Amino acid sequence: MPTQLLEAMQKAIREVNKWPEKAVQLFHHNDSDGLTSGAILTCAFERKGFEVRRLCLEKPYPAVLKKVFEQEGKLIVFTDFAGRIAPLISELNSGKNLTLILDHHKANPSTDPMVYNLDPELFGLKGDLDITASTTCYLFAKTMDPANRDLAYIATIGAVGDQFFLDGRLATQNREVALETQRQGLLEIKEHDRGEDYILLTPKGPMPCDELGFYLDTLGAAGYYQNGPDMGIKVCLEGRTPESDQMLEKLRDIQTGIFEDQIKRIRQGEIKHTEHLQWFHVQERFDPMGVKMIGAFCDMYKETEGFDSHKYIAGFQVIPNKIPGFGPITFDEVKISMRAPVFVEEEIRVGRMPGLDTFLPEATGNLGGFSDACHSLTAATTLAIGKEEALIAEMEKILGR
């Protein structure tokens, strides 16, 4: 771990240890990296005697943040998002709460000394290669108490689940956490001609980490409005159960039907093309799944018939005006998720095409939208319903410069 990141974590932990109220509000993402991050922090804080109240978010929407920071004197932690919007969080917080950000996306420094942005992107690490949010949370937990080394296996699931590899292998800090899990006798690493496979050795038998990642992704995203994230956290901490398997099977049936219908629509021509982009809009047809699923759809089908392998892919989905466990809220917004087909991905990696984290946030900001968790190969933002075509045009203008 970079020395400056370690020192920043140590400073934040000293403030946590001095905090008078032994309760933490934990906001985490709903994919495999976000659920494993939430599980690691839940365990680490509870071991320190904190009461943990978790709230799973698909994005740290401004409308949510405004309500959160109406509070004062609280310990608030964000993980797997919020690194980029540290200045906004600083403005909303204004010294009222002790706030920690444990993200791995592109980040900006905080402007409030009570907001600790511990995003490794600020300390020289790459969030789409070197380190996931789950690995960041593991390093934080281990810094808090070395006994939390036993949580390495959860971070390994998240690292593999986020699918950022170098030549088919985990790299840098993500690889270190996998090797730590291997040293504990809980992981088998199998080499093959395309890289490595990571097999978790559980009391119920070996389980490939990539399969566990998909398992958690489905619970958290397809099951976002059906208690899937809570079940995902339970699986991280206690393992799979017949109950979680049954939930997974039901959600996969729903997902398969919805995705097959959307592929059929795309093959029938429900997709639009511009010079650099191909895009489609699912409106509210992905209901009852969460909006994370528009990105999952792009990931699963970006190389199939109907998509152009030389253009960026963009999918829009209307955001429901509800958040489980949060109370009434109004968005009237749409989410855009973007992905890169294999050809485009390779062009981004060698610098011949710009990464998604460059032009999508800029275009979104130009139209008054919200941008937070973006990587070079995967990215998502939100903006008002009705501005979808304007966003496509704005991205084309930027890409054509």
C-alpha positions in Angstrom: 0.0 0.0 0.0 1.4 3.5 -0.8 2.7 5.1 2.3 0.5 8.2 1.9 -2.6 6.1 1.6 -1.7 4.2 4.7 -1.1 7.4 6.6 -4.4 8.9 5.5 -6.2 5.7 6.6 -4.4 5.8 10.0 -5.4 9.4 10.5 -9.1 8.7 9.6 -9.1 5.7 11.9 -7.8 7.8 14.8 -10.8 10.1 14.3 -13.2 7.1 14.1 -11.8 5.8 17.4 -12.4 9.2 19.1 -15.9 9.6 17.7 -18.4 9.8 20.6 -21.3 7.9 19.0 -20.6 4.3 18.3 -22.8 4.0 15.3 -22.0 4.2 11.6 -24.2 4.8 8.6 -22.7 2.7 5.8 -23.7 3.5 2.1 -22.5 0.9 -0.4 -22.9 -0.1 -4.0 -25.0 -3.1 -5.2 -22.6 -5.0 -7.4 -20.2 -7.7 -6.2 -17.5 -5.2 -5.4 -20.0 -3.0 -3.5 -21.5 -5.9 -1.6 -18.2 -7.3 -0.6 -17.1 -3.8 0.5 -20.2 -3.5 2.6 -19.6 -6.9 4.1 -16.0 -6.1 5.0 -16.8 -2.8 6.6 -19.8 -4.2 8.5 -17.7 -6.8 10.1 -14.8 -4.5 10.8 -16.9 -1.8 12.5 -19.0 -4.3 14.4 -15.8 -5.9 15.8 -14.9 -2.4 17.1 -18.2 -2.2 18.9 -20.1 0.0 16.4 -23.7 -0.4 15.5 -23.8 -0.5 11.7 -26.8 0.7 9.6 -26.4 -0.2 6.0 -28.1 1.4 3.0 -27.4 0.0 -0.5 -27.5 2.6 -3.3 -27.2 2.2 -7.0 -25.5 5.6 -7.1 -25.0 8.4 -4.5 -27.7 10.5 -6.1 -27.6 14.3 -5.1 -31.2 14.0 -3.9 -30.1 11.3 -1.5 -27.0 13.1 -0.4 -28.9 16.3 0.5 -31.2 14.3 2.9 -28.2 12.4 4.4 -26.3 15.6 5.2 -29.3 17.2 6.9 -27.9 15.3 9.9 -25.2 16.4 12.3 -22.8 14.5 14.6 -22.9 11.3 12.6 -20.2 8.9 11.3 -21.0 8.3 7.6 -19.1 6.0 5.3 -19.4 5.7 1.5 -17.9 2.8 -0.4 -17.6 1.8 -4.1 -18.7 5.3 -5.1 -18.4 9.0 -4.2 -14.7 9.5 -4.8 -15.3 11.9 -7.7 -17.9 13.9 -5.8 -15.9 14.5 -2.6 -16.1 18.3 -3.2 -20.0 18.1 -3.3 -20.0 15.9 -0.2 -17.7 18.4 1.5 -20.0 21.3 0.7 -23.0 19.4 2.0 -21.2 18.2 5.1 -19.6 21.5 6.1 -17.9 20.0 9.1 -21.1 18.5 10.6 -20.3 14.8 10.4 -17.2 12.6 10.2 -17.4 11.2 6.7 -15.2 8.6 5.0 -15.0 7.7 1.3 -13.5 4.3 0.4 -13.9 4.2 -3.3 -11.7 3.2 -6.3 -13.1 5.3 -9.2 -11.7 8.5 -10.5 -11.5 10.9 -7.6 -11.2 14.5 -6.5 -9.8 15.7 -3.1 -12.3 16.7 -0.4 -12.5 20.3 0.7 -13.8 19.7 4.2 -11.3 18.4 6.8 -14.1 16.3 8.2 -14.4 14.4 4.9 -11.6 11.8 4.4 -11.4 10.8 0.8 -9.4 7.5 1.0 -9.9 6.7 -2.7 -6.6 5.1 -3.9 -6.8 7.0 -7.2 -5.7 10.0 -5.2 -2.6 8.1 -4.1 -1.2 6.8 -7.4 -3.2 3.6 -7.8 -5.5 2.8 -10.8 -9.0 1.8 -9.8 -9.6 -0.1 -13.0 -6.5 -2.3 -12.6 -4.6 -2.1 -9.3 -7.4 -1.9 -6.7 -11.1 -2.4 -6.2 -13.3 -0.9 -3.5 -13.3 -4.2 -1.7 -9.5 -4.3 -1.6 -9.5 -0.7 -0.4 -12.0 -1.6 2.4 -9.9 -4.6 3.3 -6.7 -2.5 3.6 -8.7 0.0 5.8 -10.1 -2.8 8.0 -6.6 -4.4 8.4 -5.2 -1.0 9.3 -8.0 -0.6 11.8 -7.1 -4.0 13.4 -4.6 -6.6 12.0 -7.1 -9.3 13.1 -9.2 -8.3 10.1 -6.7 -10.1 7.9 -9.3 -12.9 7.9 -11.5 -10.8 5.7 -9.1 -11.1 2.8 -11.3 -13.8 1.2 -14.2 -11.4 0.9 -12.0 -8.8 -0.8 -10.8 -11.5 -3.2 -14.3 -12.2 -4.3 -14.9 -8.5 -4.9 -11.6 -8.1 -6.8 -12.3 -11.0 -9.1 -16.0 -9.9 -9.5 -15.0 -6.4 -10.7 -13.1 -8.2 -13.6 -10.2 -5.8 -13.9 -7.3 -8.1 -14.9 -3.9 -7.7 -16.5 -3.2 -10.6 -18.9 -5.9 -12.6 -17.2 -4.5 -12.1 -13.7 -5.3 -9.8 -10.8 -2.7 -7.1 -10.5 -1.0 -5.1 -7.7 -3.0 -4.7 -4.6 -5.8 -6.9 -5.8 -3.3 -9.7 -6.4 -1.8 -9.2 -3.0 -5.1 -9.7 -1.3 -5.6 -12.9 -3.4 -2.2 -14.2 -2.3 -3.0 -13.4 1.3 -6.2 -15.5 1.0 -4.1 -18.3 -0.6 -1.6 -18.1 2.4 -4.6 -18.6 4.7 -5.5 -21.8 2.9 -8.7 -20.4 1.6 -7.9 -19.9 -2.1 -6.5 -22.0 -4.9 -5.0 -20.2 -7.9 -4.9 -22.2 -11.1 -2.8 -21.0 -14.0 -3.8 -21.5 -17.6 -2.9 -20.2 -21.0 -5.2 -17.1 -20.6 -4.2 -16.2 -17.1 -5.4 -17.5 -13.8 -8.6 -18.9 -12.1 -9.3 -18.1 -8.5 -11.1 -20.9 -6.6 -12.4 -20.1 -3.1 -12.1 -23.1 -0.7 -15.3 -22.9 1.4 -16.6 -25.3 4.0 -19.2 -26.4 1.4 -16.6 -27.1 -1.2 -14.6 -25.2 -3.8 -16.3 -22.3 -5.6 -14.8 -20.2 -8.4 -14.6 -16.5 -7.4 -15.9 -15.4 -10.8 -19.1 -17.5 -10.2 -19.5 -16.0 -6.8 -19.0 -12.5 -8.3 -21.9 -13.2 -10.8 -23.9 -14.6 -7.9 -23.6 -11.4 -5.9 -24.1 -9.2 -9.0 -27.4 -10.9 -9.6 -28.6 -10.7 -6.0 -27.6 -7.0 -5.7 -28.6 -5.7 -9.1 -31.5 -7.9 -10.4 -32.7 -8.2 -6.8 -32.2 -4.6 -5.8 -35.8 -4.0 -5.0 -36.4 -7.5 -3.6 -34.0 -7.6 -0.6 -31.2 -8.9 -2.8 -28.4 -6.7 -1.4 -29.1 -7.9 2.2 -29.0 -11.5 1.0 -25.7 -10.7 -0.9 -24.1 -9.3 2.3 -25.2 -12.5 4.2 -23.7 -14.7 1.5 -20.4 -12.8 1.8 -20.2 -13.3 5.5 -21.9 -16.7 6.0 -21.7 -18.4 2.6 -24.4 -19.6 0.2 -27.6 -21.2 1.6 -30.6 -22.9 0.0 -32.5 -19.7 0.6 -30.0 -17.6 -1.3 -29.8 -20.2 -4.1 -33.6 -20.1 -4.5 -33.6 -16.3 -4.6 -30.8 -16.4 -7.2 -32.7 -18.8 -9.4 -35.8 -16.7 -9.4 -33.9 -13.5 -10.2 -32.0 -15.2 -13.1 -35.3 -16.4 -14.6 -36.5 -12.8 -14.5 -33.3 -11.4 -15.9 -33.1 -14.0 -18.7 -36.6 -13.2 -19.9 -36.0 -9.4 -19.9 -32.6 -9.6 -21.5 -33.8 -11.9 -24.3 -36.6 -9.5 -25.1 -34.2 -6.6 -25.3 -31.8 -8.5 -27.6 -34.8 -9.3 -29.8 -35.7 -5.6 -29.9 -32.1 -4.6 -30.8 -31.9 -7.2 -33.6 -35.2 -5.8 -34.9 -33.6 -2.4 -35.2 -34.3 -0.7 -31.9 -30.8 0.7 -31.7 -29.5 4.0 -33.0 -26.0 4.8 -34.5 -23.9 8.0 -34.6 -20.3 8.3 -35.8 -18.7 7.0 -32.6 -21.7 5.6 -30.6 -24.5 3.0 -30.7 -27.3 3.4 -28.2 -30.7 2.2 -27.1 -33.3 2.9 -24.5 -35.1 0.3 -22.4 -37.4 2.9 -20.8 -39.0 1.0 -17.8 -38.9 -2.4 -19.4 -36.2 -3.7 -17.0 -38.5 -3.4 -14.0 -38.5 -4.9 -11.3 -34.7 -5.1 -11.7 -32.4 -2.2 -10.5 -30.8 0.2 -12.9 -27.4 -1.5 -12.5 -28.8 -4.0 -14.9 -28.5 -1.7 -17.9 -24.7 -2.0 -17.6 -24.9 -5.7 -16.9 -26.9 -6.1 -20.1 -24.3 -4.2 -22.1 -21.5 -6.3 -20.6 -23.2 -9.6 -21.4 -24.2 -8.9 -24.9 -21.7 -6.3 -26.3 -20.1 -8.8 -28.7 -23.4 -10.3 -30.0 -25.1 -9.8 -33.3 -26.7 -6.3 -33.4 -23.8 -4.4 -31.9 -21.0 -2.7 -33.8 -17.6 -3.9 -32.4 -16.0 -0.6 -33.4 -18.3 1.8 -31.5 -18.9 2.6 -27.9 -22.2 1.2 -26.5 -24.6 3.2 -24.5 -27.9 2.1 -22.8 -30.5 4.2 -21.1 -32.8 3.1 -18.3 -35.4 5.2 -16.4 -34.6 5.4 -12.6 -37.5 4.4 -10.4 -38.6 7.1 -7.8 -37.7 4.8 -4.9 -34.8 3.5 -2.8 -35.3 0.5 -0.6 -35.1 1.5 3.1 -34.7 5.2 2.4 -38.2 6.6 2.2 -40.0 8.7 -0.5 -37.7 10.3 -3.1 -38.2 11.8 -6.6 -35.7 11.6 -9.3 -37.4 11.9 -12.7 -34.0 11.0 -14.2 -32.5 8.4 -16.5 -29.3 6.4 -16.1 -26.9 5.9 -19.0 -24.4 3.0 -18.8 -21.6 2.7 -21.3 -19.3 -0.1 -22.2 -16.6 -0.8 -24.7 -16.6 -3.8 -27.1 -13.3 -5.8 -27.1 -11.9 -3.8 -30.1 -12.7 -0.5 -28.5 -11.4 -1.7 -25.1 -8.0 -2.5 -26.7 -7.9 0.9 -28.5 -8.6 2.6 -25.1 -5.9 0.7 -23.4 -3.2 1.7 -25.9 -4.5 5.3 -26.0 -5.9 5.4 -29.6 -9.4 6.0 -28.3 -10.5 8.0 -25.3 -11.7 6.3 -22.2 -15.3 6.5 -21.1 -14.3 8.4 -18.0 -13.1 11.3 -20.1 -16.0 12.3 -22.4 -19.1 10.9 -20.6 -18.7 12.9 -17.4 -17.9 16.0 -19.3 -20.9 15.7 -21.6 -23.2 14.9 -18.6 -21.9 17.9 -16.7 -22.5 20.1 -19.7 -26.2 19.2 -19.6 -26.6 19.6 -15.8 -26.5 15.8 -15.1 -24.7 13.9 -12.3 -21.4 12.0 -12.7 -19.7 9.9 -10.1 -18.4 6.4 -10.6 -16.7 6.2 -14.0 -13.8 4.0 -15.2 -12.1 4.1 -18.6 -13.8 0.9 -19.7 -17.1 1.1 -17.8 -19.0 4.2 -16.9 -22.4 5.5 -15.9 -24.0 8.9 -15.2 -27.6 10.3 -14.7 -29.5 13.2 -16.2 -33.0 14.5 -16.5 -35.5 12.4 -18.6 -35.8 13.9 -22.1 -32.1 14.8 -22.4 -31.0 11.5 -23.8 -30.5 12.5 -27.5 -28.9 15.8 -26.3 -26.3 13.7 -24.3 -25.5 11.6 -27.3 -25.0 14.7 -29.4 -22.8 16.3 -26.7 -20.6 13.2 -26.5 -20.2 13.2 -30.3 -19.2 16.9 -30.2 -16.5 16.1 -27.6 -15.3 13.0 -29.5 -15.1 15.0 -32.7 -12.8 17.7 -31.3 
